[in-house]
Amino acid sequence: MATAVLMPKLGLTMTEGTIERWAVREGDPVRKGDVLYTVSTDKLTNEIEAEEDGVLLKILCPEGGTAPCKEAVAYIGQPGEKLLQEDRSAAAAASPSAASAAPASEAHSKTVLVIGGGPGGYVAAIRAAQLGASVTVVEQERLGGTCLNVGCIPTKCLLHSAGLLSEIRERSAAMGIQVSGVTLDFPQVIAHKDEVSGRLTSGIAALLRINRISLVEGEASFLSPRSVQVRKKDGSLQTLAADAVIVATGSVNATPPIPGLTDNKNCLDSTAALSLEKMPESMVVIGGGVVGMELACAYSAFGTRITVIEALDHMLPMLDEEITAVGVAHLKKRGVEFHLSCPVQRVEPSPVGAKVICRNAAGEEIAFEAEKVLVAIGRRANTASLHLEAAGIQHDRGRIRVNDRMETNVPGIYAIGDCVFGKAMLAHTASVMGEVAAENSMGQQSVYDQKTCPSCVYMEPEAASVGLTEAQCREKGIDYIVGKFPMSANGKALILNGGEGLVKILADRRYHEVLGLHIIGPRAADLIGEGALALRLEATLEELISTIHSHPTVTETVREAALHAEKRAIHIKN
């Protein structure tokens, strides 16, 4: 008798899975250990292997179909073997229509339309579906938005490859590991980045199906406050109406009006810089913000000669100046050149690639030539095609104005993420805004509070910040105290990166309530969560100190910085 191939239960909370792809077809022979299909759960995919030899007799759950755990999705047997009647009847139960159909008692009472399937949009859609809404997502390009496709995840893939290369070249010998013949396979770096992004975006598609969310691919524009027209890729038009609309269209790279910039094919934005076919020998980076610094860090580690040009007199303005100084010093040791207070005047052709003409602080014109020029001067709201005026939505040059409930001036219309005015343009803020908007669209009372929002820069060493900086405390007239702890005095940091970095904590002088936490060093982006929680709970230095931190870990540096602020430091001089 044929043997059932079951949908596996891959975790305690897994109740069903979605078949992303069948690796074999009905009638194909299979051997034990062969991959039969790929199943999506949460954000990841898993390959399911055959447990015996035979022939794939029948597929019960096709690609895109969802089946409960422990239910048959196919049958394996011997050629010509017949399925029992009860086996054949399982096919109907596992069909996509059966899996996606909800009982009449679960009929949705409210419709929510989400425009954009990035980290804000897909989270908003799932949250609204959890609350009982019938949800549709409109996505013009790829699910996951900038973050998963051309932003957070791809950049961190390049940075991880760059960090591994630097670790081998710069530190492995000191740790007793002798490595010779290390080379960079740059096309494989890009291929690995694409593979990781692809897995995550396919996982989002599965999440939408699991939550019974409809996906419409195309460009959306408002016809009225409650109706949207979608132009699909084939040119056809579809009109959608909903009780509530959540705008989550994100942002796009901004192109400054620099003469000659758009005429030179060697001038790139961050999207193009993440998909180069070969590693450039030299690169000028225009802009000293997060994107510019992260890509400068990655490419300098790969071996590209980097020059960073910034119009302001400082880099990374979102970070505490002491934290920024450590990061800049590290990149200078790697050979990166920095030119501050040096606005770009124009770009000219060059046999090398491009020539960037700037004006320095003395008013003199200076030129920088490079094979590629990365333009990283910021992003702008991606709302030009939405026809916001048709819905009566107020905005500032495309950036939609919202309150702390993510409501626009039009009842029933919400906006989240990079397309809103005056909020942090970060993936994690977009996701939180998405939850807030979805909950309010379903009648709950939710508020977005940016106070606990961390900023992270994934350069080498990592940098992260939450709360007030010293400059902001001074501007607000706050009487504050400071605690600092060097990574060089922490055992785990010494092991991980030689002890490069610093932890800095700010608290008000009277009550010692934590005002800000600023870190540069190994795992800074993970450590900053403790600071965000401290701000949320209005914790004091004493509460951080009295919380036991495990040893040896980098988390000890946060407690040590708090001790130093109270002049109780154990491992450094007060």
N, C-alpha and C positions, 0 to 999 in steps of 0.2 A: 504494500500500500504506500502511496505517496506520503512524503514527510512535509509537514508545514514549515515554512520559513516565517518566523514570528518577528513582529516589531519588538525590539529589545527595550528593556527598562534600564536606562543608562544612568539613573540617579534617583534619589529618594523622592524628588518632587516631579519627576517626569511622568506625565500621564498619557502622552501621545507623541507621535513623531511624524514628520513630513518627508516623503520620499523625494529627494532632490534629483537623483539620477539613477537609472538602472545601468549597471556596467555590462549586463548580459541581456539577451533577448529570449523570448519564449522559443524553446526548441534547441537552445545552445547547450552544449555539454559543459559541466562545471566540475571542478575538483575541490576537495576539501582545502580550505584556505584561500580560494579565489574570492575576490571582492564581488559581491552580488549587487549591492546598491549603497548609495550614500543617503544617510538620514540626517535631517536638520533638527537640532534641539537647542533652544535658547539662541545664542549667537554663534554656535559652533556646528561643524558638521562631523559626522563619524562614518567610517566605512565599515560595512557589515559583511563578514565573510561567510562562505558556505561551510557547513559543519559536516558535510559528507559528499561523496562523489555521486554523480547522476546527471540528469537532464533537467533544465528549468522547464517544467511542464506548463505552469500557468502563473501569470502575474495577476494578482488580485487588486493591488493598489498601484496605480500608474504613477508616473512622474507628476509631482505636484499634489498628489493625494495624501491625505492624512489618515492615520490609523491609530487606535488605542494601543497601549503597550500590551504585549502578550497576545495580540490578535494576529492571525495569519495574513501575510502580505503576498505570499507566493507559495508554490509547491514544487518540491524536487522529487523526482522518482526515476524510473527506468523508461527507456523509449517505448512508446505505445501504451504505457500504463494509464488506465482510466481513473479519473477522480470520482470519488463518491458524490452522491447528490448533495449531501450536507457540505462537502468541500466547495462545490460549485456555487452554492447559495451564499457562501462567505464573500464572494466577489461583489455582490450587490452591496453588502454591508460596508465593504472597504472602499467603495467608489467615492470620488471627490464630492459628488453631490450629496451623498449620504453623510459623509463626514462633516460637510460644511452646513448642513441643514440643521437649524435649531428648532426645538419643539415650539409649538404655538404658544405655550405658556411663557416662553422666553422672548417673545416678540419685542423688538426694541421700540421704545416710545419716543426717542429723540434722535435726530440725524445730525451728525457732525462731519463737516468737510475740512480736511487738513490740506493746505497747499504747500507742498514740500515734504520730502521724505528723508531729511537729514537727521542729525542727532536730536534736534528739537521736535521736528515733525513726526517722526515715527514713534517717539516716546509719548507725545501728546495723543497720537492715534490709539496707541495701546492702552493708555490710561483711560481715555474716554470709553473705549470698548469694555474695559474692566468695570466701568460704572454703568454699563447697560446701553450705551449708545450704538446706533448703526453708523459705522464710520467708513468714509471713503478718503483715500489719500491720492492726491494728484502729484506726480513727480515728472519733471521735464527731462531729466537726464538719468542719473543712477541713484538708487536707494543708498542711503548713508551720507549723501551730500558731500560737501567739501571735506569734512572730517575723515571719513573712511576712504575716500577716493583720491583726493589731491591735497590733503591737509595733515591732520594729526597723525593718523596711522602710517601713511607712507613716509612722512618725515621721520617718525620715530624708528621706522625700519632702517632707513639710511643711517640714522644716528647710531643705532645698535650695531650695524655692520662696521661703521667707522670706529666706534668705541672698542669693539673686539679687535680690530686691526691695530689700534693704538696700544691696547693692552699687551698684545703679542710683541709688538715691536719695541715698546718703551719699558715694559715692566716685567715681562715673563722671565728674562734672564736673572733679575734680582730675586725672583721667587724660586729659582732653581730649575727653570724649564728652558732648555736650549732649543730654539726653533730656527731652522735655516730654510732659505728659499721661499719665504712668504711673499706671495704676489696677490694682487687685487684683480678679481674677475668682475669688472664693473657691470657688464651685461647681466651677470647672475645676481648682483646686488639689486638691480632694477627688477629682475624676474622674481626674486624673493619678495620684494615689496608688493608687486602685483598679485602674487599668490596669496599673501596675507590679507590684502584688501578684498580680494575676490571671495575668500572664505567668509569674511565678516559681512559683506553685502548680501551674499546668498543667505546667511543666517537671518538677516533682517527680513528678507522676503519670506522666509519660513515663519518668523514671528508674526508677520501680518496675516499669513494664512491661518496660523494656529488661533489667532484672536479674531478670525473671521472678518478681517478688514479688507474691503475692496481696494484694488489698485488701478488707477487710470493713468496711463502714460501720455504726457503731452504738456503743452504750455497753457497755463490758466490765466484768465483775465476776467475782471468783474464786469458783469452786466448791470447789476444792482446790488444792494446790500445783502441779498439772500440768494443770488444766482451767479454762477460762474460759467464762462464758456471755455472749453478745453479744445485747443487745436492739436490734434494727434499727429504723429509723425507721417502718416499717410495723407495728411491734408484735410481729413474729415473733421467735423466739428461736433462736439457733444456738450449739451447744457446740463449742468448739475445744480440742484437747489438743496439747501440744508437749513436746519434751525439755527445752527451756529457754525461759524467759519473761523478757523485758526490759520493765520498766515505765518508760514515758517520757511520763507524762500531764501534765507541766508544772505550771503554776501559774495562778491566777486572781487578779483584783484583790481585795485585802482591803478590807472595809468596817468602819471603826472604829465602836465603839458610842457615837456622838455623838448625843445627843438631837436629834430633828428632822431628822436628815440624810436618812434614807431616805424621809421624808414629802414632801420637796421635789423636784419634778421637774427643777429647775434645778441640782441637785447631780449631777455627772457623774463617772464613772470615766474612765480614759484611753481605753478602747475607744470610748465615746460621744464623747469629745473629738476623736477622729480622724475622725468622720463627721458633724459638724455641718452643717446645711443652710445656715446663714448665719453670718458672723463676728460674735461677740459684741462689744459695745462695751466691756465690762468683765468681768474674771474674777478671782476669788480662787482661788489655788492653795494647797491645804493639803498641805504636805510639801515639803521642800527636798532630796529625793533626785534621782536621775537623771531619772526620768519627769517630776517636777514642773519641774525646771530646763529640760529640753529643750522641753517644751510651753510653758513661760513664755517661753522664747527665741523660739520660732516665732510665737506669737500676739502678742507684743509687737512683733515686726517687721511683722506684718500690720496693726498699729494698735490692737489691743486694749489697754486699760488694765489692767495686771497688778499684783496685790498677792500676795506670797508670804508665807505664815505657816508658821513652823517651831517645834515644841515645844522642840527642842534649841537650844544657843547657837551653832551653826555649821551651814553648809550642806555638802552633798556629803561626808559623813564618810569615804568611801572614797578621797578624794584628799588629797594633801599640802595643808596649810593655805595655803601661799603660792600654790599653783596655784588653789585655790578663790577666794582673794581677788581674783585677776585677773579671773576669770569674773564674780564678783558685781559688781565695779567696772564692768565693761563693761555689764552689764544695768542697773545704776543710771543710767548715762549715757543709756540708752535710755528711762528713766522708770519702770522696774520698782521697786516699793517692797518692802522686806524687813522683816519683823517677827520677830525671833528670841526664843527663850525665851518663846514666846507660845502656849501650848496652847489648843486649841479647847474651849470649854465646851458650846456648843449651836448649833444653826442655827434661825433663825426665818424666817417668811415676810416678804417685802418687796415693795412695789410694783415695785421694780427687778427683782427675781428672787429673791434670797436675802440674808439677813443672817447673818453669821458672828460669833458672840460669843466673844471670847477673854479670857484673863487674862494680862496682861503681867508683866514681871519685878518690878514694884512691887506686884503683887497686885491691880491695878485691872482692872475689866472694860472692854474696848474693843470696838467693833463695826466691821465692814467690810461694806459692801453692794456687790453686783455682780450683773450679769445672769446669769452662770454661776459655779458653784463646782466646781473640779476637785479631786477627792479622790485624792491620789497619795501614800498613806502606806505603800505596800508591797504585796507579793503573798503568797499562801498556797498551799501544795501542793494540787494538784487531784487528791485521792485519795479523796474522800468516798464516791464511788459504787463503788469497787473492791472493797469488802468484804475488806480486807487480813487481817482476823482469820480468814477462811475458809481462807487459805493459811498462816496462822501467821506472817505477816511482822511484825517488830518495827518500831515507828514512834514518833515523838514528835509527838503532835497532828497526825497525818497525814503528817508528813515522815519518809520511809523512811530507816532507818539502814543504811548500807553501809560496806564497807571500801574500801581504795584500789584494789581490783580490781572495784569496783562490785557486789560480791556482798552480798545480804541475808543474814539469819541462816538462810534456807531454801536448801539446796543447789539449784542450777539456776535460781534466781530472782535477777535483777539489777534494779537501779533506777538511773536516770540523770537528769540535768537538774534542773529546778526542784523536782521532787517529792522530792528527797533532802535529808537533814538535814546542815546544816553546810557546804555547798558554795556557791560563787558562783552566783547565779541569772542566768546569762548564756547567750546562744545558743551562743557559741563553746565554752564549757565543756561544754554539753550535747552538742555534736557530738563533742568529744574523748572524753567519757565513753561516748558511744554506740559509738565504735570500740573502746574498752577492753572494754566489756561484751560486744560481739559476739565479739571475739577470745578472751576468756576462756571464753565459752560454747562455742567451737569447739576448746577444749583448748590454746590458747596461754597465754602468761604475760605479761600486760600490766598496767601500773600507771598510775593517774592521779596526776599531780603538779601541784598547783595553783600551785606556786612561779612558773611562767612565765605565769600567766594575767593578761592585761592587763585593766584597767577603762577604759572609754571613755565620755566624755560629749560628745554631739554638739551642744553649745550653740555660741554664738559668743563668743569663739574656741573651737575644739575643745580638749578636755582629755583626757589619757590618762595612765595610771599603771600601773607594773608593779614588783613587788618591795616592799621596805620603805620606809615614810615615815620622816621624822625622828622623829616621835612614837613610832613602833614601835621604832626603833633605841634610843631612850632607854629605853623600857619594858623592852627586852631587855638593857639594859646594854652595848650594842655601842659600841665606840670607833670613830667614823666620821669621814670627811671629806666636805665638800660642794663641788661645783662648780656654778656657775650661768652661764648665758649668756642675755642678753636678745634677743628676736626683733628688737628695734630695731637691733641690730648685724649683722643678716643681710640681705644684699641681696635674696634671693628673698622673704623674709618681708615686707620693706618694699614690694615690688612687690605681693604678694598681699593684705595686710591693713593696710598702714601700719606694720608692725613691732610689733604688739601681741602680747605673750606672753612666755613664759619657759621655759627648759629647765633642769632641776635634776637632778643626778646624785649619788648617794650611793655611797661605797665604804668598805670597812673600812680603818682607818688603817695596819695593819701590812702587809698584802699588796696593798692597793689593788684588791681584788676588788669588782666591781660588786655593790651590794646593792639598788639601786632606781633607776628612771628616771621622772621626772615632767615632763610637758610640757603647756603650754597655748599654743596658737598655730595657725597654718595647718597643716593636714594632720597634726595631732598623733596621730590615731588610726592613721595609716599609719606614722609615725615610730616608734611605740612598739614595733613588731616588732623593731627593733634591740636595744632593751633586753631584750625577752623572750629573744632569742637569746643575748645576753650572759649572762643569768642561767642559761640552760640549759647553756652551755659553761663557766660559772664564769670568765668572761673578766675581765681586769683593765683598769684605765684605760689602761695602756700599749698593750694589744692593740686597744682602740678607737682610740687616737690613731694607732697605726702603720698602721691600715687607711685607705686613701685614700678620701676622700669627694668626690664630684663637685661641681663648682662651675659655675654658681651653683645651689644647692639648699638647701632647708630642712634636709636631713640634716646639713649642716655644723655646725648648732647642737649636735648631740649630741657631735661630736668637740671642739668648742670648749668645751663644758661640762666634758668630761673633762680638757682642757688646764687649765682654770681650777682644777679640783680639785687638780691637781699644781703649781699656781702657775706654769704655763707659758703662760698665755693670750697670744694674739697680738693679737686684735682688741678686747680690753677690758682694763681695768686689773686686775692681780692683787690 
